[in-house]
Amino acid sequence: MTAPENKDARFWDRIARKYATDPIKDTEGYEKTLARVGDYLEADHKVLELGCGTGTTAPRLAPLASSYLATDISSEMISIAQGKAEKNPVAHLEFSTDTVETLDLQPDQYDAILGFNYLHLVEDVDRTLELIRVCLKPGGYFLSKTPCIGDMTPLIRLVIPLMRLVGKAPQHVQPFKAPALEEKIGAAGFEIVACEFHATRGKDVRPFIVARKPQ
C-alpha cells in the first residue's frame, strides 16, 4: 500500500535530492550507533526500518538479518534509496514507500523495528508506538535514535513554526525532551533496556533507546 499524499510527504519529496548529498556530521557517533544496533540483530531476524530516508543505514544493517524492509513516507527518498541498491545490491534488503500506518502489518511479525531520526516527525506518536509494539514478536526490540527538540535551545522551538510557513520544515515536529520520550515509550508497553548517547562532539540531544516488547 502506498503512503497517502500529505504535506509531510511533499516536503520530504521536495528536499530529497539535497538530503541525499548531506554528509553525516558525526561519523564516529554514527558508527557507534550502528555497532550497538548490530548487538541486537541476529541472522534469522526479520527487520523493519521506519523513516529510512535515502537508504544510507539500511545497506549497512541488512546483511545482519534474514530480511530487511526499509520504508519512508517520501517516494523520492525511496527512489534514491532504490537507485543506490541497484548499483550496489544488498541481500535481504527491500525498500517501500510506506509508513507504519500504511503497511500491511501482522501481529508478532518482526524481530526488530528501527526508527532513526523518526519519532519526532510522526503525527501521532502514541499510535505509532502502539503499532510498532503490536507487530513486534514477544521479546522483540524497538531501536530508536531521536532528536529531542525540547532539549535544544528554545530558539529552535520558536523558529520551527516560521520555517514551516515558508516550506523549510515538515508539518509535524514533536518537541520531546529525552526523559519524556523514554517515559512515553515505556508507557506504550515496552521495557526500556538502554538509553545511551553516542555523539562524539557537542551537546547530544539524540538518545539511542533500546526498548523490548515483553515476552
C-alpha positions as a printed NumPy array, in Angstrom:
array([[  0.   ,   0.   ,   0.   ],
       [  1.362,   3.41 ,  -0.904],
       [  1.54 ,   6.071,   1.781],
       [ -1.164,   8.728,   1.376],
       [ -0.169,  12.044,  -0.137],
       [  0.187,  14.656,   2.568],
       [  2.171,  17.774,   3.413],
       [  4.979,  15.889,   5.104],
       [  5.42 ,  13.568,   2.132],
       [  5.534,  16.542,  -0.233],
       [  8.075,  18.307,   1.982],
       [ 10.44 ,  15.325,   2.05 ],
       [  9.948,  14.684,  -1.664],
       [ 10.981,  18.255,  -2.37 ],
       [ 14.203,  18.153,  -0.361],
       [ 15.153,  14.52 ,  -1.061],
       [ 17.92 ,  15.24 ,  -3.58 ],
       [ 19.615,  17.753,  -1.293],
       [ 19.118,  15.488,   1.707],
       [ 20.909,  12.689,  -0.137],
       [ 24.027,  14.833,  -0.512],
       [ 24.212,  15.994,   3.12 ],
       [ 27.188,  14.36 ,   4.863],
       [ 26.896,  12.559,   8.18 ],
       [ 28.005,  15.178,  10.684],
       [ 29.382,  12.825,  13.352],
       [ 30.649,   9.677,  11.657],
       [ 32.174,   8.281,  14.84 ],
       [ 28.887,   8.607,  16.71 ],
       [ 27.022,   7.138,  13.739],
       [ 29.329,   4.12 ,  13.642],
       [ 28.832,   3.579,  17.366],
       [ 25.071,   3.55 ,  16.857],
       [ 25.345,   1.011,  14.029],
       [ 27.511,  -1.205,  16.197],
       [ 25.001,  -1.074,  19.047],
       [ 22.136,  -1.915,  16.709],
       [ 24.156,  -4.876,  15.489],
       [ 24.289,  -6.154,  19.071],
       [ 20.524,  -6.78 ,  18.875],
       [ 20.217,  -8.239,  15.369],
       [ 20.615, -11.91 ,  14.532],
       [ 20.981, -13.788,  11.257],
       [ 17.418, -15.171,  11.333],
       [ 15.753, -11.858,  12.226],
       [ 13.071, -10.077,  10.23 ],
       [ 13.723,  -6.344,  10.482],
       [ 11.628,  -3.273,   9.621],
       [ 13.153,   0.186,   9.376],
       [ 10.808,   3.165,   9.535],
       [ 11.81 ,   6.539,   8.101],
       [ 14.82 ,   5.165,   6.231],
       [ 15.367,   8.351,   4.182],
       [ 17.612,   7.825,   1.171],
       [ 18.835,   4.445,   2.351],
       [ 22.218,   5.15 ,   3.922],
       [ 21.803,   2.974,   7.007],
       [ 19.769,   0.075,   5.6  ],
       [ 22.56 ,  -1.444,   3.437],
       [ 24.861,  -1.451,   6.461],
       [ 22.428,  -3.386,   8.65 ],
       [ 20.533,  -5.614,   6.202],
       [ 23.333,  -8.214,   5.948],
       [ 22.883,  -8.887,   9.667],
       [ 19.301, -10.133,   9.207],
       [ 17.358, -12.666,   7.135],
       [ 15.035,  -9.96 ,   5.759],
       [ 15.113,  -6.183,   5.981],
       [ 12.33 ,  -3.879,   4.813],
       [ 13.252,  -0.18 ,   4.781],
       [ 10.372,   2.289,   4.446],
       [  9.83 ,   6.022,   4.177],
       [  6.862,   8.313,   3.63 ],
       [  8.692,  10.024,   0.743],
       [  8.587,   8.348,  -2.653],
       [ 11.537,  10.48 ,  -3.761],
       [ 13.621,   9.312,  -0.798],
       [ 12.774,   5.699,  -1.631],
       [ 13.566,   6.242,  -5.309],
       [ 17.048,   7.442,  -4.362],
       [ 17.496,   4.523,  -1.975],
       [ 16.462,   2.037,  -4.654],
       [ 18.882,   3.644,  -7.088],
       [ 21.712,   3.089,  -4.626],
       [ 20.629,  -0.521,  -4.154],
       [ 20.607,  -1.15 ,  -7.89 ],
       [ 24.232,  -0.001,  -8.13 ],
       [ 25.31 ,  -1.912,  -5.028],
       [ 22.838,  -4.742,  -4.333],
       [ 22.487,  -5.942,  -0.765],
       [ 20.995,  -9.315,   0.055],
       [ 17.752,  -9.417,   2.049],
       [ 17.078,  -5.672,   1.55 ],
       [ 13.861,  -4.192,   0.133],
       [ 12.563,  -0.61 ,   0.046],
       [  8.962,   0.586,   0.145],
       [  7.154,   3.945,   0.207],
       [  5.18 ,   3.374,   3.393],
       [  4.615,   4.372,   6.987],
       [  3.811,   2.131,   9.924],
       [  0.153,   3.102,   9.352],
       [  0.05 ,   2.068,   5.681],
       [  1.99 ,  -1.19 ,   5.872],
       [  0.027,  -4.439,   5.9  ],
       [  1.355,  -5.396,   9.295],
       [  0.611,  -8.599,  11.164],
       [  0.873,  -9.177,  14.912],
       [  4.214, -10.611,  16.057],
       [  5.697, -10.133,  12.579],
       [  9.131,  -8.6  ,  13.203],
       [ 12.067,  -9.406,  15.469],
       [ 13.324,  -5.811,  15.401],
       [ 11.953,  -2.449,  14.28 ],
       [ 14.27 ,   0.525,  13.791],
       [ 13.489,   4.228,  13.739],
       [ 16.36 ,   6.696,  13.338],
       [ 15.596,  10.441,  13.237],
       [ 11.985,   9.329,  13.064],
       [  9.761,   9.556,  16.15 ],
       [  9.899,  13.353,  16.408],
       [  8.443,  13.587,  12.875],
       [  5.351,  11.387,  13.197],
       [  1.908,  12.892,  13.664],
       [  0.586,  10.576,  16.385],
       [  3.456,   9.173,  18.456],
       [  1.234,   7.106,  20.75 ],
       [ -0.467,   5.399,  17.795],
       [  2.871,   4.811,  16.091],
       [  4.325,   3.178,  19.196],
       [  1.219,   1.029,  19.599],
       [  1.514,  -0.283,  16.034],
       [  5.221,  -0.947,  16.487],
       [  4.589,  -2.913,  19.677],
       [  1.811,  -4.994,  18.139],
       [  3.809,  -6.112,  15.104],
       [  6.933,  -6.952,  17.118],
       [  7.362, -10.529,  18.278],
       [  7.368, -11.035,  22.051],
       [ 10.891, -10.253,  23.171],
       [ 11.5  ,  -8.22 ,  20.004],
       [ 13.298,  -4.879,  20.028],
       [ 12.39 ,  -1.348,  19.003],
       [ 15.631,   0.563,  18.472],
       [ 15.4  ,   4.323,  18.024],
       [ 17.606,   7.395,  17.928],
       [ 15.514,  10.543,  18.104],
       [ 16.4  ,  14.249,  18.108],
       [ 14.789,  15.756,  21.204],
       [ 13.791,  19.28 ,  20.187],
       [ 12.835,  20.125,  23.767],
       [ 16.455,  19.67 ,  24.848],
       [ 17.749,  22.083,  22.208],
       [ 17.965,  25.849,  22.558],
       [ 14.486,  27.411,  22.981],
       [ 15.115,  29.419,  19.836],
       [ 14.722,  26.239,  17.771],
       [ 11.172,  25.739,  19.049],
       [ 10.332,  29.33 ,  18.111],
       [ 11.865,  29.105,  14.643],
       [ 10.262,  25.821,  13.537],
       [  6.731,  27.287,  13.025],
       [  8.225,  30.119,  10.973],
       [ 10.229,  27.652,   8.895],
       [  7.08 ,  25.622,   8.337],
       [  5.27 ,  28.685,   6.98 ],
       [  7.909,  29.134,   4.275],
       [  8.217,  25.441,   3.45 ],
       [ 11.507,  24.867,   5.278],
       [ 10.211,  22.424,   7.914],
       [  7.769,  19.492,   7.858],
       [  4.24 ,  19.765,   9.184],
       [  4.83 ,  17.595,  12.237],
       [  7.78 ,  18.123,  14.579],
       [  7.337,  16.849,  18.142],
       [  9.098,  18.896,  20.894],
       [ 10.269,  15.949,  23.017],
       [ 12.677,  16.087,  25.897],
       [ 14.684,  12.9  ,  26.353],
       [ 13.169,  11.799,  29.702],
       [  9.641,  12.367,  28.388],
       [ 10.373,  10.355,  25.255],
       [ 11.751,   7.46 ,  27.294],
       [  8.671,   7.62 ,  29.529],
       [  6.344,   7.64 ,  26.516],
       [  7.987,   4.548,  25.035],
       [  7.68 ,   2.788,  28.374],
       [  4.028,   3.793,  28.668],
       [  3.4  ,   2.199,  25.259],
       [  4.136,  -1.204,  26.78 ],
       [  7.884,  -1.539,  26.249],
       [ 10.634,  -2.405,  28.691],
       [ 13.462,   0.129,  28.414],
       [ 16.697,  -1.838,  28.117],
       [ 19.107,   1.031,  27.482],
       [ 19.199,   4.779,  26.898],
       [ 22.542,   5.952,  25.551],
       [ 24.113,   8.982,  23.907],
       [ 26.586,   8.308,  21.121],
       [ 27.673,  11.754,  19.923],
       [ 31.409,  12.367,  19.98 ],
       [ 31.224,  16.15 ,  19.934],
       [ 28.877,  18.906,  21.039],
       [ 25.728,  18.569,  23.112],
       [ 23.993,  15.27 ,  22.4  ],
       [ 20.199,  15.578,  22.23 ],
       [ 19.56 ,  12.312,  20.351],
       [ 19.123,   9.42 ,  22.794],
       [ 19.607,   5.925,  21.446],
       [ 16.848,   3.94 ,  23.17 ],
       [ 16.626,   0.165,  23.212],
       [ 13.082,  -0.951,  24.056],
       [ 11.875,  -4.552,  24.286],
       [  8.387,  -5.96 ,  23.904],
       [  7.73 ,  -8.162,  26.948],
       [  7.62 , -11.917,  26.425]])
